[in-house]
């Protein structure tokens, strides 16, 4: 059982991960690997789509974000993939980066990148109800460089920022 970068060797498979604050456990699917010193000297988990689908999943009932109305998510990603999917439609039709998937049955949210290398974020509002989506102003983010993404929700306002670009904001029409 891995509980963080110190417990694993560089390049080792990450089978599960527990956060340092509450010990919430994420279990792996596929073969995500740990890379020491990957981002500014810090360890990072590498998800490699060439060996199948890699992900870390937190059970929704254990997630501290389950039911949260106001939250922020910050992460970095790097890709040079030229086979990204999606256009300017709903975020879930693009290549997923982070997803709280509820399969359209209830409210969910996610962050993805489309074929143009543009970051999208969205909030689902339940089965048959159109989702709220917003896109970064930057394209070509599949350039092999590291990119920082911040998604913030406060009440009905949703904001997205990539790198030092402008904040993009929408209202979600629900709370």
N, C-alpha and C positions, 0 to 999 in steps of 0.2 A: 504494500500500500504506500503510495507516494503522498507526502503532505507538503510538497513544495520543492523548489529547485535543489536545496541542499541534500535531499533524500535520493536524488537520482544522478547518475553519471550523464555527461554530455552525450547526446544522441540516443539515450535510452527511451524506450517506449513509455508513454504516460498512460497507465491503465486507469487510474483514478486520481482525483485531486481534491483536497479539502482546503477551504479558505482558512486563513490564519485567525480570523476574528470569531466566527461562530462554528467553524468546523463543518460547514455545509459541503456535502460530498457531491462531486461531479464524476460520472463514470464515462469512460471512453468507448467509442465505437470506431473501428478502423485502427490505425496505428499513428496517432499523434506522437511526436517526439519532442524531447526537451533539448533546447540549444542554449548553453551557458554563454553569457556575454553577447547575445544576439542584438539587443536594442539598447544602445547607450551603456553598455557594460552589464546590463541586466539580463536575466534568463527570460526566455520566451518559449511558448509551445508552438511547434511547427505543425501545420496541417497541410498535408501533401495530397492533392487530389489525384495524382498520377498512380497512387497505389490503392485507390478506392476512396470512399467517403470517410473522412476523418472528422471527428467531433468530440466535444465534451458536453455531456448532458446533465443538467440539474433537474431533479424531479420537481414539478411545479408546486407540489404541496410543501416541499422543503425549501423552496426558493424564497429568499427574503424579499424578492421583488413581486411575488405573487400578490395581486390585488393592489399594488402600489399605484397611486395616481400621479404623484410627483416623484421624479427620479432623474438621475443623470447616468449615462454610460459613456466611458471613455476607453478607447482601445487604439492600438496601432495595427496596421496590416501592410503587407508587401506582396505584390504579385506582378509577374510579367506575362501572365496568361493572355493569349490572344483568342481563346475559345470561350470567353465569358458570354453569358446569355442575357437576353432582355433588352428592352428599349426604354421608353419613357412611360411605361404603364405602372401597375402596382409593384411595390418593392418585392413581393414574393415571387414575381415572375423573372427576377434577375438571379445572379449568382450570389448565394447567401454568404454573409459575413457573420452576423449574429441574428438569431431568430428565437422568439418566444412562442413558437408555433402552437396554436390551438386548432389548427386545421380549419379555420374559418368558422368554427362552432361558437366561439366566444371571443371577447376582446383579446387581441394579441398585438405584437409589434415586432419589428425587425429592421435590420440594416443590411444592405446588399450593394453590389456593384454591377452595373450593366455592361453591355457589349462595348459601349463607348468609353468605358473606364470611369464612369460617373457614379458617385455614391448616392444611394437612395435610402430613405427611411420611410417607414409607414406604420400606421396603426389600423388594425382591423377592428370592425365594430360589430361583428357577429354575422351569422349566415345571411346572405342575400342583401346586406347593407354595404354600399361602396366604402372602400377603405380610404383613409387620408394618407396622401403621399407627398413627399418633398424630395427634391434633388439638389445636390451640391452644384455650385456654379462651375466648378472645375471638371474638365474631362481629361482623359488620358492618364488616369491614376493607376493604370496597369503598366506602369513604366519601370517596374523593378525597384523603385525607391520606397522607403518607409513613409507611410502617411498616417497622421493622427486624426482620429474622428471623435467628435463629441456629439452625443444626442441628449437633448434635455427636454423634459416635459414638466410643465408647471401649470396646473389647472387645465385649461383648454389650449394653451400655447405650446407648440412644439418647435424646437430650434435644432438646427444641424449645422455643424462647422467642420470643415476638413482643412487640416494644416492651419495656416494663418489666414485662410480665406474668409470672406464675409459670412456672417450668420444668415441662414435662410430660415424663415419662420412661416408657419401656418397655424390656423386654429383647427382643432380636431372636431368641433361641434358636439362634443360629449365630454363627460367628466368622470 
